[in-house]
């Protein structure tokens, strides 16, 4: 009886270690996909200018026309 309990306990330990390892691997894969997606979004955003950027650049460009020198 004690041997059976020990064997079952070892099997459960083995199963749990395997489950945890598989879960960690799946989590790593999911995080890699998320990082790739966010990097793509950042590249896309860097390529686009916001309307605020355009207004700011326009104001700066026109400031020279109205200088009081």
N, C-alpha and C positions, 0 to 999 in steps of 0.2 A: 504494500500500500504506500509506504513512504517513497519507494522508488518511482511509483507511478506519479505521485505528486511532484517529485523532483523533475521527472522527465517533462511533465506538462508545464511546469514552471519554466523550464529551459526553452521549451517550444514557444511559449508565450513571449519570453524575453527576446528570442530570435525574431519572432513575428513583429513585435513592437519596434525593435531596432530597424528592421527592414522597412516598416511603415514610415517611421520617422525619416529615414534616409530618403525614401521615395518622395515624401512630402517636401523635404528641403530641396530636392532636385527640381520638383515641379515649381516651387516658389521661386527658385533662382531663374528658371526658364521664363516664368511670368514677369519677373522683374526686368529681365533682359529685353523682353518685348516692349514693356512699358518705357524703358530707357530709350530704346530705338525710336519709338513713337514720339516721345518728347523731344528727342534730338531733331527729328524731322520737322516737328512743329516749330522749334526754335529757328531752324534754318529758313523755313518758310516765312516766319515773322521778321527775320532780319532782312529778308529780301523785299519786304513791303514797307512802305512808309505810312505812318498814320496821318490822318488829316491834321492833327495838332503839329506834327513835324513840318508839314507843308506851310501852315500858317506861320509858324515860328521862323522858318527860313525866309518866307516872304517879308515878314516884318524886319528881319535883320538886313535883308537886301535893300529895302527901301529906307532904312535909317540913314544911309549915306546921302540920299537925295535931300534930306531935310536938315542936314547939319548946319549949325549957325557959325560957321567959320568965316 
